[in-house]
Amino acid sequence: MSHYVQGQNEDVLKIVGRAVLTLHLHGETLSSDKVSSMIACYAEEEPVNDDEHQRLYALAIQMLS
């Protein structure tokens, strides 16, 4: 596995982990819909010109569906 792909996978897992942790800390029950919604919120906060991060957020959401 190339370092680029491995790095991408790690970044996607960090995004999902951040969403799960945030929901857990707020006492929310976990579901793929809630985690996807949280990730979408993070994506909206990113600068629009950051295509790589937007793509990673899209991959994370796709992984949960």
ABEGO torsion letter per residue (X at the ends): XBAAAAAAAAAAAAAAAAAAAAAAAAGBBBBAAAAAAAAAAAAAABBAABAAAAAAAAAAAAAAX
